[in-house]
Amino acid sequence: MVVTIIIYTMLAIGIFFNLLGSIGLLRFPDVYTRLHAGTKCTTFGSMFLTGAVIVYGLKEWYLHPVAGSSIMPLHVFIALIAILVTNPTGAHAIARAAHKSGVLPVNAVVDDLKEDTTKEKTKKAKEAKK
Amino acid sequence: MVMKAFAVTSVVSFVTYLLLTTGSGDLWMWSASEIIFGIILALIVGFIARKIFIKNSYRMLNPIRWFRGLVYLIGPFFIAMAKANLDVAYRVITGKIRPGIVKISPGLKTDLGITMLANSITLTPGTLSVDINNETNDLYIHWINVKDEALKKKPRDPSYVCNGFPKWIRRIAE
């Protein structure tokens, strides 16, 4: 009974954060801020969703300890680690590609990366002239 | 030296294979065919990937580092991540943003350390790593709510963006 309540709570939290991520995707103005919503919220939400599955799998493993009942929690745990590693990496790749192809943040207060890349470009242009 | 890299890579891939195939038989938890096939695959993977997986240092074999990594994941990292999500939730609902890209020098040297820091930064409050300078290991970070204090000095203070993470990661990965 307590385990069921824990599972449902975790599912609710996970769905809530995934929903927030989707709303953020619609509301934010540019690609970078959308990535904020898309990575943080989905990772955190998926952590709780996978956590619910792990708890359920452990309960099944404890109640019916036959061969094969250990598969679900372990596999989901590995999937969780994969999400934790790949989600921020993918976001970083998208952000980097966007900035390199000239998409600048909307309403940016400061942009050190643009300053540095323009500096390097002017340097290279000067060297090429010499 | 080459043999050691080969052995470590093979053992790690074999353990991963065993984790993925638990419950396949009654040899404790695995069937004999899975174990044999796992050994063959682990040897092949170890031969191919030994130079990529291990770069002239075996410091990650130290279990204390793994323990610290676990403590870091459960403690400060998880708390920061929960804060990050409440922060993004607040910004999703109110729409108050003040974005900008800042450059910080965390002072980490190894590839693994900088990767961990970049991923941690992406998952924690209001920050997203955009680019990296390969020579100096400086990170360029998109910050959703830039603070005025952080903009005053030109080499930005990393503690505004990643509260204490570089210290933890130095103890884990360097």
Contacts between the chains, C-beta under 8 A, distances in Angstrom:
chain1	res1	chain2	res2	distance
A	17	B	85	5.8
A	17	B	89	7.8
A	20	B	85	7.5
A	20	B	88	6.9
A	20	B	89	5.1
A	20	B	92	5.6
A	23	B	92	5.4
A	24	B	88	6.4
A	24	B	91	7.7
A	24	B	92	4.3
A	27	B	92	5.9
A	27	B	95	6.4
A	28	B	92	7.7
A	28	B	97	7.3
A	29	B	97	7.7
A	30	B	99	7.7
A	32	B	99	6.5
A	32	B	128	6.3
A	32	B	130	7.3
A	32	B	142	4.6
A	33	B	97	6.0
A	33	B	99	6.0
A	33	B	144	6.0
A	35	B	128	5.7
A	35	B	142	7.9
A	36	B	88	6.0
A	36	B	91	8.0
A	36	B	126	7.1
A	36	B	128	5.7
A	36	B	142	7.8
A	36	B	144	5.5
A	37	B	88	5.9
A	37	B	92	6.3
A	39	B	122	5.9
A	39	B	123	7.0
A	39	B	128	7.1
A	40	B	81	7.4
A	40	B	84	5.1
A	40	B	85	5.8
A	40	B	88	5.3
A	40	B	122	7.8
A	40	B	123	6.1
A	41	B	85	6.0
A	41	B	88	5.9
A	41	B	89	7.7
A	43	B	81	7.7
A	43	B	123	6.0
A	44	B	81	5.9
A	44	B	82	7.3
A	44	B	84	7.6
A	44	B	85	4.6
A	67	B	23	5.4
A	67	B	24	7.8
A	67	B	25	7.0
A	67	B	26	6.2
A	67	B	29	7.5
A	68	B	23	4.3
A	68	B	24	7.8
A	69	B	23	6.8
A	70	B	22	5.0
A	70	B	23	4.7
A	70	B	29	6.7
A	71	B	22	6.2
A	71	B	23	4.7
A	74	B	19	5.9
A	74	B	20	7.9
A	74	B	22	5.4
A	75	B	20	7.0
A	78	B	19	6.4
A	78	B	20	6.8
A	84	B	119	7.9
A	84	B	123	7.9
A	85	B	119	7.0
A	87	B	123	7.9
A	88	B	118	7.3
A	88	B	119	4.2
A	88	B	122	3.6
A	88	B	123	5.5
A	88	B	129	7.8
A	89	B	119	6.6
A	91	B	122	5.6
A	91	B	128	6.3
A	92	B	118	6.2
A	92	B	119	7.8
A	92	B	122	6.2
A	92	B	128	7.6
A	92	B	129	5.3
A	92	B	130	7.2
A	95	B	128	6.0
A	95	B	129	7.4
A	95	B	130	4.4
A	95	B	131	7.7
A	95	B	142	6.4
A	96	B	130	5.8
A	96	B	131	5.1
A	99	B	101	7.8
A	99	B	130	5.6
A	99	B	131	6.3
A	100	B	131	8.0
A	105	B	99	4.9
A	105	B	100	7.0
A	105	B	101	6.4
A	105	B	142	6.6
A	106	B	99	7.2
A	107	B	97	7.6
A	107	B	98	7.7
A	107	B	99	6.4
A	108	B	99	5.5
A	108	B	100	5.0
A	108	B	101	6.7
A	109	B	98	5.8
A	109	B	99	7.0
A	109	B	100	4.0
A	109	B	146	4.7
A	109	B	151	7.5
A	110	B	100	4.0
A	110	B	101	6.8
A	110	B	102	6.2
A	110	B	146	6.1
A	110	B	151	5.9
A	111	B	100	6.5
A	111	B	101	4.7
A	112	B	101	5.6
A	112	B	102	5.5
A	112	B	103	3.9
A	112	B	140	6.2
A	112	B	156	7.8
A	113	B	101	4.8
A	113	B	103	6.9
A	113	B	130	6.3
A	113	B	131	5.7
A	113	B	140	4.2
A	114	B	101	7.3
A	116	B	103	6.9
A	116	B	133	7.8
A	116	B	140	7.8
